[in-house]
């Protein structure tokens, strides 16, 4: 469960995504959902080669814990790519005059074009 000042604001988040999708549609004349899927695929390809394929997990009871190597599922890698995009949007919009919907639009379009904003 999220905690902090932006927890529980689903309507606000939905409106931000709607504004961002309308901006994407105006800029590219493409379906914003398809642009988002392509952006996540591009992020996944970048993240796939830099992320580990295996992770360690603690198994055991109270006293004896043992680390076991487990494979990371592709769903988790995609979730991590989306999480990294969200963190980038949050950092770029924090203490900025630019609205968060514009930052989200730029992040999605940069990931779609495989380019960097810097």
TIRO-2110 file (N, C-alpha, C; in Angstrom, 1 decimal):
// TIRO-2110
0.8, -1.2, 0.0, N, 1, A
0.0, 0.0, 0.0, CA, 1, A
0.9, 1.2, 0.0, C, 1, A
0.5, 2.2, -0.8, N, 2, A
1.3, 3.4, -0.9, CA, 2, A
1.0, 4.3, 0.3, C, 2, A
2.0, 5.0, 0.7, N, 3, A
1.9, 6.0, 1.8, CA, 3, A
2.5, 7.3, 1.3, C, 3, A
2.0, 8.4, 1.9, N, 4, A
2.5, 9.7, 1.5, CA, 4, A
1.5, 10.6, 1.0, C, 4, A
1.9, 11.7, 0.4, N, 5, A
1.0, 12.7, 0.1, CA, 5, A
0.2, 12.4, -1.2, C, 5, A
0.6, 11.5, -2.0, N, 6, A
-0.1, 11.2, -3.2, CA, 6, A
-0.8, 9.8, -3.2, C, 6, A
-1.1, 9.3, -2.0, N, 7, A
-1.8, 8.1, -1.9, CA, 7, A
-3.3, 8.2, -1.9, C, 7, A
-3.9, 7.3, -2.6, N, 8, A
-5.4, 7.4, -2.7, CA, 8, A
-6.0, 8.4, -3.7, C, 8, A
-5.2, 8.8, -4.6, N, 9, A
-5.7, 9.8, -5.6, CA, 9, A
-5.8, 9.2, -7.0, C, 9, A
-6.7, 8.3, -7.1, N, 10, A
-6.9, 7.5, -8.3, CA, 10, A
-7.5, 8.4, -9.4, C, 10, A
-8.5, 9.2, -9.1, N, 11, A
-9.1, 10.1, -10.0, CA, 11, A
-8.1, 11.1, -10.6, C, 11, A
-7.2, 11.6, -9.8, N, 12, A
-6.2, 12.5, -10.2, CA, 12, A
-5.3, 11.8, -11.2, C, 12, A
-4.9, 10.6, -10.9, N, 13, A
-4.0, 9.8, -11.8, CA, 13, A
-4.7, 9.5, -13.1, C, 13, A
-5.9, 9.2, -13.1, N, 14, A
-6.7, 8.9, -14.3, CA, 14, A
-6.7, 10.1, -15.2, C, 14, A
-7.0, 11.3, -14.6, N, 15, A
-7.0, 12.5, -15.4, CA, 15, A
-5.7, 12.9, -16.0, C, 15, A
-4.6, 12.6, -15.2, N, 16, A
-3.2, 12.9, -15.8, CA, 16, A
-3.0, 12.0, -17.0, C, 16, A
-3.3, 10.7, -16.9, N, 17, A
-3.1, 9.8, -18.0, CA, 17, A
-4.0, 10.1, -19.2, C, 17, A
-5.2, 10.6, -18.9, N, 18, A
-6.1, 11.0, -20.1, CA, 18, A
-5.5, 12.2, -20.8, C, 18, A
-5.0, 13.2, -20.0, N, 19, A
-4.4, 14.4, -20.6, CA, 19, A
-3.2, 14.0, -21.4, C, 19, A
-2.4, 13.1, -20.9, N, 20, A
-1.2, 12.6, -21.5, CA, 20, A
-1.5, 11.9, -22.8, C, 20, A
-2.5, 11.0, -22.8, N, 21, A
-2.9, 10.3, -24.0, CA, 21, A
-3.4, 11.2, -25.1, C, 21, A
-4.2, 12.3, -24.7, N, 22, A
-4.6, 13.2, -25.7, CA, 22, A
-3.5, 14.0, -26.3, C, 22, A
-2.5, 14.4, -25.5, N, 23, A
-1.3, 15.0, -26.0, CA, 23, A
-0.5, 14.1, -27.0, C, 23, A
-0.4, 12.9, -26.6, N, 24, A
0.3, 11.9, -27.5, CA, 24, A
-0.4, 11.8, -28.8, C, 24, A
-1.8, 11.7, -28.7, N, 25, A
-2.6, 11.6, -30.0, CA, 25, A
-2.4, 12.9, -30.8, C, 25, A
-2.3, 14.0, -30.2, N, 26, A
-2.2, 15.3, -31.0, CA, 26, A
-0.8, 15.4, -31.6, C, 26, A
0.2, 14.9, -30.9, N, 27, A
1.6, 15.0, -31.4, CA, 27, A
2.0, 14.0, -32.5, C, 27, A
1.4, 12.8, -32.3, N, 28, A
1.8, 11.7, -33.2, CA, 28, A
0.8, 11.2, -34.2, C, 28, A
-0.5, 11.6, -34.0, N, 29, A
-1.6, 11.1, -34.7, CA, 29, A
-1.7, 9.6, -34.8, C, 29, A
-1.2, 9.0, -33.7, N, 30, A
-1.3, 7.5, -33.5, CA, 30, A
-2.1, 7.2, -32.3, C, 30, A
-2.5, 5.9, -32.2, N, 31, A
-3.2, 5.4, -31.0, CA, 31, A
-2.3, 5.5, -29.8, C, 31, A
-2.7, 6.2, -28.7, N, 32, A
-1.8, 6.4, -27.6, CA, 32, A
-1.5, 5.1, -26.9, C, 32, A
-2.5, 4.1, -26.9, N, 33, A
-2.2, 2.8, -26.3, CA, 33, A
-1.1, 2.1, -27.0, C, 33, A
-1.2, 2.2, -28.3, N, 34, A
-0.1, 1.5, -29.1, CA, 34, A
1.2, 2.1, -28.9, C, 34, A
1.3, 3.5, -28.8, N, 35, A
2.5, 4.2, -28.5, CA, 35, A
3.0, 3.7, -27.1, C, 35, A
2.1, 3.6, -26.1, N, 36, A
2.6, 3.2, -24.8, CA, 36, A
3.1, 1.8, -24.8, C, 36, A
2.4, 0.9, -25.5, N, 37, A
2.9, -0.5, -25.6, CA, 37, A
4.3, -0.6, -26.3, C, 37, A
4.5, 0.2, -27.4, N, 38, A
5.8, 0.2, -28.0, CA, 38, A
6.9, 0.8, -27.1, C, 38, A
6.5, 1.8, -26.3, N, 39, A
7.4, 2.5, -25.4, CA, 39, A
7.9, 1.5, -24.3, C, 39, A
6.9, 0.7, -23.8, N, 40, A
7.2, -0.3, -22.8, CA, 40, A
8.1, -1.4, -23.4, C, 40, A
7.8, -1.8, -24.6, N, 41, A
8.6, -2.8, -25.3, CA, 41, A
10.1, -2.3, -25.5, C, 41, A
10.2, -1.0, -25.9, N, 42, A
11.6, -0.5, -26.0, CA, 42, A
12.3, -0.4, -24.7, C, 42, A
11.6, 0.0, -23.6, N, 43, A
12.2, 0.0, -22.3, CA, 43, A
12.5, -1.4, -21.8, C, 43, A
11.6, -2.3, -22.2, N, 44, A
11.9, -3.7, -21.8, CA, 44, A
13.2, -4.2, -22.5, C, 44, A
13.4, -3.9, -23.7, N, 45, A
14.6, -4.4, -24.4, CA, 45, A
15.8, -3.8, -23.8, C, 45, A
15.8, -2.5, -23.4, N, 46, A
16.9, -1.9, -22.8, CA, 46, A
17.1, -2.5, -21.4, C, 46, A
16.0, -2.6, -20.7, N, 47, A
16.1, -3.1, -19.3, CA, 47, A
16.4, -4.6, -19.3, C, 47, A
16.0, -5.4, -20.3, N, 48, A
16.2, -6.8, -20.3, CA, 48, A
17.7, -7.2, -20.3, C, 48, A
18.5, -6.4, -21.0, N, 49, A
19.9, -6.7, -21.1, CA, 49, A
20.7, -6.2, -19.9, C, 49, A
20.1, -5.2, -19.2, N, 50, A
20.8, -4.7, -18.0, CA, 50, A
20.3, -5.2, -16.7, C, 50, A
19.2, -6.0, -16.8, N, 51, A
18.6, -6.5, -15.5, CA, 51, A
19.1, -8.0, -15.4, C, 51, A
19.2, -8.4, -14.1, N, 52, A
19.6, -9.8, -13.9, CA, 52, A
18.5, -10.8, -14.3, C, 52, A
18.9, -11.9, -14.7, N, 53, A
17.9, -13.0, -15.1, CA, 53, A
17.5, -13.8, -13.8, C, 53, A
18.4, -13.8, -12.9, N, 54, A
18.2, -14.5, -11.6, CA, 54, A
18.2, -13.6, -10.5, C, 54, A
17.5, -14.0, -9.4, N, 55, A
17.5, -13.2, -8.2, CA, 55, A
17.6, -14.2, -7.0, C, 55, A
17.9, -13.7, -5.9, N, 56, A
18.0, -14.6, -4.7, CA, 56, A
16.8, -14.4, -3.8, C, 56, A
16.4, -15.5, -3.2, N, 57, A
15.2, -15.5, -2.3, CA, 57, A
15.5, -16.2, -1.0, C, 57, A
15.0, -15.6, 0.1, N, 58, A
15.3, -16.2, 1.4, CA, 58, A
14.2, -17.3, 1.7, C, 58, A
14.7, -18.5, 1.9, N, 59, A
13.8, -19.5, 2.3, CA, 59, A
14.2, -20.1, 3.7, C, 59, A
13.3, -20.4, 4.5, N, 60, A
13.6, -21.0, 5.8, CA, 60, A
12.7, -20.5, 6.9, C, 60, A
13.0, -20.9, 8.1, N, 61, A
12.2, -20.5, 9.2, CA, 61, A
13.0, -19.7, 10.2, C, 61, A
12.4, -19.4, 11.2, N, 62, A
13.0, -18.4, 12.2, CA, 62, A
14.5, -18.3, 12.3, C, 62, A
15.2, -19.3, 12.5, N, 63, A
16.6, -19.2, 12.8, CA, 63, A
17.4, -19.5, 11.5, C, 63, A
17.1, -20.5, 10.8, N, 64, A
17.9, -20.9, 9.6, CA, 64, A
17.3, -20.4, 8.3, C, 64, A
17.9, -19.4, 7.7, N, 65, A
17.5, -18.9, 6.4, CA, 65, A
18.5, -19.3, 5.4, C, 65, A
18.1, -19.6, 4.2, N, 66, A
18.9, -20.0, 3.1, CA, 66, A
18.6, -19.3, 1.9, C, 66, A
19.6, -18.7, 1.2, N, 67, A
19.3, -18.0, -0.1, CA, 67, A
19.3, -19.1, -1.2, C, 67, A
18.2, -18.9, -2.0, N, 68, A
18.0, -19.8, -3.2, CA, 68, A
17.9, -18.9, -4.4, C, 68, A
18.6, -19.4, -5.5, N, 69, A
18.5, -18.7, -6.7, CA, 69, A
17.2, -19.0, -7.5, C, 69, A
16.5, -18.0, -7.9, N, 70, A
15.3, -18.2, -8.7, CA, 70, A
15.3, -17.3, -9.9, C, 70, A
14.6, -17.8, -11.0, N, 71, A
14.5, -17.0, -12.2, CA, 71, A
13.5, -15.9, -12.1, C, 71, A
13.8, -14.8, -12.7, N, 72, A
12.9, -13.6, -12.7, CA, 72, A
12.0, -13.8, -13.9, C, 72, A
10.7, -13.6, -13.7, N, 73, A
9.7, -13.8, -14.8, CA, 73, A
9.7, -12.6, -15.7, C, 73, A
9.3, -12.7, -17.0, N, 74, A
9.3, -11.6, -17.9, CA, 74, A
8.2, -10.5, -17.4, C, 74, A
7.2, -11.0, -16.8, N, 75, A
6.2, -10.1, -16.3, CA, 75, A
6.8, -9.1, -15.2, C, 75, A
7.7, -9.6, -14.4, N, 76, A
8.3, -8.8, -13.4, CA, 76, A
9.3, -7.8, -14.1, C, 76, A
9.9, -8.2, -15.1, N, 77, A
10.8, -7.3, -15.8, CA, 77, A
10.0, -6.1, -16.5, C, 77, A
8.8, -6.5, -17.1, N, 78, A
8.0, -5.4, -17.6, CA, 78, A
7.5, -4.5, -16.6, C, 78, A
7.1, -5.1, -15.4, N, 79, A
6.6, -4.3, -14.3, CA, 79, A
7.7, -3.3, -13.8, C, 79, A
8.9, -3.8, -13.8, N, 80, A
10.0, -3.0, -13.4, CA, 80, A
10.3, -1.9, -14.4, C, 80, A
10.1, -2.2, -15.7, N, 81, A
10.3, -1.1, -16.7, CA, 81, A
9.3, 0.0, -16.5, C, 81, A
8.0, -0.4, -16.3, N, 82, A
7.0, 0.6, -16.1, CA, 82, A
7.2, 1.4, -14.8, C, 82, A
7.7, 0.7, -13.8, N, 83, A
8.1, 1.4, -12.5, CA, 83, A
9.2, 2.4, -12.8, C, 83, A
10.2, 2.0, -13.5, N, 84, A
11.3, 3.0, -13.8, CA, 84, A
10.8, 4.2, -14.6, C, 84, A
9.8, 3.9, -15.6, N, 85, A
9.3, 5.1, -16.3, CA, 85, A
8.5, 6.0, -15.3, C, 85, A
7.8, 5.4, -14.4, N, 86, A
7.0, 6.2, -13.4, CA, 86, A
7.9, 7.0, -12.5, C, 86, A
9.0, 6.4, -12.1, N, 87, A
10.0, 7.1, -11.3, CA, 87, A
10.6, 8.3, -12.1, C, 87, A
10.9, 8.1, -13.3, N, 88, A
11.5, 9.1, -14.2, CA, 88, A
10.5, 10.3, -14.3, C, 88, A
9.2, 10.0, -14.5, N, 89, A
8.2, 11.0, -14.6, CA, 89, A
8.1, 11.8, -13.3, C, 89, A
8.1, 11.1, -12.2, N, 90, A
8.0, 11.7, -10.9, CA, 90, A
9.2, 12.7, -10.6, C, 90, A
10.4, 12.2, -11.0, N, 91, A
11.6, 13.0, -10.8, CA, 91, A
11.6, 14.2, -11.7, C, 91, A
11.2, 14.1, -12.9, N, 92, A
11.2, 15.2, -13.9, CA, 92, A
10.1, 16.3, -13.6, C, 92, A
9.1, 15.9, -12.9, N, 93, A
8.0, 16.8, -12.6, CA, 93, A
8.1, 17.4, -11.2, C, 93, A
9.0, 16.9, -10.4, N, 94, A
9.1, 17.4, -9.0, CA, 94, A
9.8, 18.7, -9.0, C, 94, A
9.2, 19.7, -8.4, N, 95, A
9.7, 21.1, -8.3, CA, 95, A
9.9, 21.7, -9.7, C, 95, A
9.0, 21.4, -10.6, N, 96, A
9.1, 21.9, -11.9, CA, 96, A
7.8, 22.7, -12.3, C, 96, A
7.8, 23.6, -13.1, N, 97, A
6.7, 24.4, -13.6, CA, 97, A
5.8, 23.6, -14.6, C, 97, A
6.5, 22.6, -15.2, N, 98, A
5.8, 21.8, -16.2, CA, 98, A
4.8, 20.8, -15.5, C, 98, A
3.6, 20.7, -16.0, N, 99, A
2.7, 19.7, -15.4, CA, 99, A
3.1, 18.3, -15.6, C, 99, A
2.6, 17.4, -14.7, N, 100, A
3.1, 16.0, -14.8, CA, 100, A
2.6, 15.3, -16.0, C, 100, A
1.4, 15.8, -16.6, N, 101, A
0.9, 15.1, -17.8, CA, 101, A
1.9, 15.4, -19.0, C, 101, A
2.5, 16.6, -19.0, N, 102, A
3.5, 16.9, -20.1, CA, 102, A
4.8, 16.0, -19.9, C, 102, A
5.2, 15.9, -18.6, N, 103, A
6.3, 15.0, -18.3, CA, 103, A
6.1, 13.6, -18.7, C, 103, A
4.9, 13.1, -18.4, N, 104, A
4.5, 11.7, -18.8, CA, 104, A
4.5, 11.6, -20.3, C, 104, A
4.0, 12.6, -21.0, N, 105, A
4.0, 12.5, -22.5, CA, 105, A
5.4, 12.5, -23.0, C, 105, A
6.2, 13.3, -22.5, N, 106, A
7.6, 13.3, -23.0, CA, 106, A
8.3, 12.0, -22.7, C, 106, A
8.1, 11.4, -21.5, N, 107, A
8.7, 10.2, -21.2, CA, 107, A
8.3, 9.0, -22.1, C, 107, A
7.0, 9.0, -22.4, N, 108, A
6.5, 7.9, -23.2, CA, 108, A
7.0, 8.1, -24.7, C, 108, A
6.9, 9.4, -25.2, N, 109, A
7.4, 9.6, -26.5, CA, 109, A
8.9, 9.3, -26.7, C, 109, A
9.7, 9.7, -25.7, N, 110, A
11.1, 9.4, -25.7, CA, 110, A
11.4, 7.9, -25.7, C, 110, A
10.6, 7.2, -24.9, N, 111, A
10.8, 5.7, -24.9, CA, 111, A
10.3, 5.1, -26.2, C, 111, A
9.3, 5.7, -26.8, N, 112, A
8.8, 5.2, -28.1, CA, 112, A
9.8, 5.4, -29.2, C, 112, A
10.5, 6.6, -29.2, N, 113, A
11.4, 6.9, -30.2, CA, 113, A
12.8, 6.4, -29.9, C, 113, A
13.0, 5.7, -28.8, N, 114, A
14.3, 5.2, -28.3, CA, 114, A
15.3, 6.4, -28.2, C, 114, A
14.9, 7.5, -27.7, N, 115, A
15.8, 8.6, -27.5, CA, 115, A
15.8, 9.1, -26.1, C, 115, A
16.8, 9.9, -25.8, N, 116, A
16.9, 10.4, -24.4, CA, 116, A
16.5, 11.8, -24.3, C, 116, A
15.9, 12.2, -23.2, N, 117, A
15.5, 13.6, -23.1, CA, 117, A
16.7, 14.6, -22.8, C, 117, A
17.8, 14.0, -22.5, N, 118, A
19.0, 14.8, -22.1, CA, 118, A
20.0, 14.9, -23.2, C, 118, A
END
